[in-house]
Amino acid sequence: MSEAVTIQDPRPLGPVAYLLCLRGIMWREALRFLHQRERFVAALVRPLVWLFVFAAGFRAVLGVSIIPPYETYVLYEVYITPGLVAMVQLFNGMQSSLSMVYDREMGSMRTLLVSPFPRGFLLISKLLAGVAVSLLQVYVFLAVTWFWDVQPPLIGYFAVLPALILSGMMLGALGMLLSSGIKQLENFAGIMNFVIFPMFFASSALYPLWRMNEASPLLYNICVLNPFTYAVELIRFSLHGQINWLALAVVAGCTAVFLGAAILAYNPSKGLIARRGGPGG
């Protein structure tokens, strides 16, 4: 007589398991950042070159009028600093997603994606780890700019933190969404160039939007549709203790859309990973 075999459902994961998983992902991202010192240097060199070299040359040519949140005329270095802060976050978000391509195919994320943890939780944990790294880079950059006479109000260094977290999540979620459809690192590196530079230059990072409108209405419309523009403006206003509600709404909405699309794309039954036959497909 054959015996019936009863298969019990696995025990559900508790809060402690989720916290341990989150801590592990964030700790691994921090160790990777510490071991890749050239990544930290590269993250600072790019904005500092713009601040020390280009801003000095453009200062006499590109005067900045009194526009919110500024209450008086400001130097060009002061104007472009929020855009350079967003540049740091943009490059960090794309580099974090670049590592996601490798981890998904051959690294630890390949194992985690087939673990009992929901993929949405794993992707959000990876995203938060990347944002934490970008915050360190941004505050080091702001510390350097302080010696270059870019000195926002003291309250701005604290008020900008929520804006940095939200904008970092938006840019990181965008990179994660792009990584979902890329299988090889070489392809992702090419796509980064077609995403990073258009987003940066077609925004209010380097020039006020009213100047864009005077020069080219088409370029102005592109800047208005660019989510990176609103990330820059959210950071710009926050550094002066103010809130740009339109920028806040757009960045929050884009974060939800990009993150939701990335989670859907990594879904083993509906996303791009499954259609390519990737991990868990």
Secondary structure, DSSP 8 states (H G I E B T S, - for coil): --------------HHHHHHHHHHHHHHHHHHHHH-HHHHHHHHHHHHHIIIIIHHHHTTT--B-S-TT-SS-B-HHHHHHHHHHHHHHHHHHHHHHHHHHHHHHTSHHHHHTTSSS-HHHHHHHHHHHHHHHHHHHHHHHHHHHHTTT----HHHHHHHHHHHHHHHHHHHHHHHHHHTT--SHHHHHHHHHHHHHHHHHSSSSSS-HHHHHHH-HHHHHHHHH-HHHHHHHHHHHHTTT---HHHHHHHHHHHHHHHHHHHHHT-TTTSHHHHHT-TT-
